[in-house]
């Protein structure tokens, strides 16, 4: 296995930092979206019959 240098280790951590920082927000968004779909709050425009 190739030994990682300090520079490559630093660059690897720098690339992963935004993903780690925003992971709670992304997870919360996905959970809210799933709850809305489960509660029937999805696309309601297709479920409402047209008025004549």
LOTI-841491 format. One record per atom (N, C-alpha, C): residue in one letter; z, y, x. Coordinates in steps of 0.2 Angstrom, whole numbers, padded with zeros to 4 digits, always signed. Each point is the difference from the previous one (the first is absolute). Layout:
BEGIN
AZYX
...
//
This chain:
BEGIN
X+0000-0006+0004
X+0000+0006-0004
X+0000+0006+0004
X-0004+0005-0001
X-0001+0006+0004
X+0006+0005-0001
X+0003+0002+0005
X+0006+0005+0000
X-0003+0007-0002
X+0004+0003-0005
X-0002+0006-0003
X+0003+0006+0005
X-0004+0004+0001
X+0002+0006+0004
X+0004+0005-0005
X+0003+0005+0003
X+0004+0005-0004
X-0005+0004-0004
X-0006+0002+0003
X-0005+0004-0004
X-0002-0004-0006
X-0002-0006+0001
X-0003-0004-0006
X+0006-0001-0005
X+0006-0002+0002
X+0005-0001-0004
X+0002+0007-0004
X-0001+0006+0003
X+0002+0006-0003
X-0006+0001-0005
X-0006-0001+0002
X-0006+0001-0005
X+0001-0004-0006
X+0002-0006+0001
X+0001-0005-0006
X+0005+0002-0005
X+0006+0003+0003
X+0005+0002-0004
X-0002+0007-0004
X-0004+0004+0004
X-0002+0006-0003
X-0005-0001-0006
X-0004-0005+0000
X-0005-0002-0005
X+0004-0003-0006
X+0006-0003+0001
X+0003-0003-0005
X+0005+0004-0004
X+0002+0006+0004
X+0005+0004-0003
X-0001+0003-0007
X-0007+0003-0001
X-0001+0002-0007
X+0001-0005-0005
X-0002-0006+0001
X+0000-0006-0005
X+0008-0001-0001
X+0004+0000+0005
X+0007-0001-0001
X+0003+0005-0004
X-0002+0007+0002
X+0003+0005-0004
X-0002+0001-0007
X-0006-0002-0002
X-0002+0001-0007
X+0001-0007-0004
X+0002-0005+0003
X+0001-0006-0003
X+0004+0000-0007
X+0006+0004+0001
X+0004+0000-0007
X-0003+0004-0005
X-0004+0005+0001
X-0004+0004-0005
X-0005-0005-0003
X-0004-0003+0004
X-0005-0005-0002
X+0003-0005-0004
X+0005-0003+0002
X+0004-0005-0004
X+0002+0002-0007
X+0003+0006+0000
X+0002+0003-0006
X-0006+0002-0005
X-0005+0002+0003
X-0006+0001-0004
X-0003-0006-0004
X+0000-0006+0004
X-0002-0006-0002
X+0004-0003-0005
X+0007+0001+0000
X+0005-0002-0004
X-0001+0004-0007
X-0001+0006+0000
X+0000+0004-0006
X-0007-0002-0003
X-0005-0001+0003
X-0007-0002-0003
X+0001-0006-0003
X+0003-0005+0003
X+0001-0007-0003
X+0005+0001-0006
X+0005+0004+0000
X+0004+0001-0006
X-0004+0003-0006
X-0004+0005+0002
X-0004+0003-0005
X-0005-0005-0004
X-0003-0004+0005
X-0004-0005-0003
X+0003-0005-0004
X+0006-0002+0002
X+0004-0005-0004
X+0003+0003-0007
X+0001+0006+0000
X+0002+0003-0006
X-0005+0002-0005
X-0006-0001+0002
X-0006+0002-0004
X-0002+0007+0001
X+0002+0003+0005
X-0002+0007+0001
X-0007+0001+0004
X-0004-0005+0000
X-0006+0000+0004
X-0005+0004-0003
X-0006-0002-0001
X-0006+0004-0002
X+0001+0000-0008
X+0002+0005-0003
X+0001+0000-0007
X-0006+0003-0004
X-0004+0003+0004
X-0006+0003-0003
X-0005-0006-0003
X+0000-0005+0003
X-0004-0006-0003
X+0003-0003-0006
X+0006+0000-0001
X+0004-0003-0005
X+0000+0004-0007
X-0001+0007+0001
X+0000+0004-0006
X-0007-0001-0004
X+0000-0001-0006
X-0006-0001-0004
X-0003+0007-0001
X-0006+0001+0000
X-0003+0007-0002
X+0001+0002-0007
X+0001+0006-0001
X+0002+0003-0007
X-0007+0002-0003
X-0001-0002-0006
X-0007+0002-0003
X+0002+0005-0006
//
